[in-house]
Amino acid sequence: MICNGRGEKRVTVAGGGLSGCEAAWQLARRGVKVRLFEMRPVKMTPAHETSLLSELVCSNSLGGDKITTPAGILKAELSMLNSLIMECARKSRVPAGNALAVDRNVFAALVQEKIMSHPNIELVREELCELPEEPAIIATGPLTSAPMAKVLSQITGSDFLYFYDAVAPIVDVSTVDMTKAFRANRYGSEGDYINCPMNEEEYAKFWEALVNAETAPRHDFEEEQMRHFDGCLPVEVIAKRGEKTLLFGPLRPVGFETPDGKTPCAVVQLRQDNTDGTLYNIVGFQTNLKWGEQERVFRMIPALAEAEFVRKGVMHRNLFVCAPKVLDRELRFKGRDALYMAGQASGVEGYMESTAMGLAAALFAYKNIHSLPDIHFPKETAIGSLLNYLAEAIPESFQPMNVNLGIFSKLPGKKIRKRTERCEAYGQRAVDALAAFISEHKELFAAEC
């Protein structure tokens, strides 16, 4: 199936996560033959539980879904670019207020079905221990296996940087004591979340137990290499920063009152994790506590005293490259003609950010193998802002980045004080800029089929 009339081209994509699947899909839709490598289930990672492509191993939330949030702007752009991941997310969404959350199993199954049914994609279940023949996109992600990590470290001329990511526990909702919990979103809006309140005495005992609980060993990972990305801090690490820190983070009670009209000291939120609504994850409770300790400490939350934990929290090492040192503006490894890095390991943080880098890498690769004019994502867009950050960040202090208004180019004119209105203005500008970008590069987007 060749849609663009240019003759057969082949690209290897390493990694069947969000980024790799998005990259493979974008290339395949443009008539490019793709070999997509995924090592699971031949070799599993410390965090994955299934062999499904694009399995979500942390939260099931993909972030804000309205253009009044930076995450919503990015989603709008991905939808305009016919993202596979966005399409499958919309079809598998579960209630989560203003956020886009998915049933993780339904979502992954949809992605896998689309990938496996495309005639231009060959799925290979095999671990890649050496660099594939170029052109190739490396999207092995933050859980890149040791052999591939070693090879990539050698070609970059510098070591990988490390941080640690943590996964929140999931509970059987039928075991939550709803006489001690209530459904509501913050500020009294629709009740998609289950809220587990604590009074001052309950919170004090919980905090004391949490900061003194025993954590799991870090195996052979070296202590000096450990870095936490602030967006994924384990709940016990946040707690150790001060007794009140959680109250300004995942347990903040602002915008809530209990059904009897009281203002809680702390609120632990549960978010739906599957379509049937039988499983809920504990929002913001990524953790590295030992499994027994998780049950002991988290059951000190009154509504979870008898809760059944169907999945415990785990912690795993994530890898990323120092993008401003090793990648060019098209996500190519410097000094290589057609070897691209995509996804979270490229230096972004978040599901949709990783997806965006897979999409961008695919477009860059397509452009280069067909000798099309250079493409530059507009700096006014979320995707362009992320790419610009990867290219221009200070190497010595480089850390993975989420999409946020701070990386966008500033709006001209008087500052808009209300954040939602300001974000909406950024969003409209981004959508307009991306529409013009698509129109300008007709040959790139007319090739889709």
Secondary structure, 3 states (H helix, E strand, C coil): CCCCCCCCCEEEEECCCHHHHHHHHHHHCCCCEEEEECCCCCCCCCCCCCCCCCCCCCCCEEEECCCCCHHHHHHHHHHHCCCHHHHHHHHCEECCCCEEEECHHHHHHHHHHHHHHCCCEEEECCCCCCCCCCCEEECCCCCCCHHHHHHHHHHHCCCCEEEEEEECCEEEHHHCCCCCCEECCHHHCCCCCEEEEECHHHHHHHHHHHHHCCECCCCCCCHHHCCECHHHCCHHHHHCCCCCHHHHCCCCCCCCCCCCCCCCCEEEEEEECCCCCCEEEECCCCECECHHHHHHHHCCCHHHCCCCEEECCCEEEEEECCHHHHECCCCEECCCCCEEECCHHHCECCHHHHHHHHHHHHHHHHHHHCCCCCCCCCCCCHHHHHHHHHHHCCHHHCCCECCCHHHCCCCCCCCCCCHHHHHHHHHHHHHHHHHHHHHHCHHHHCCCC
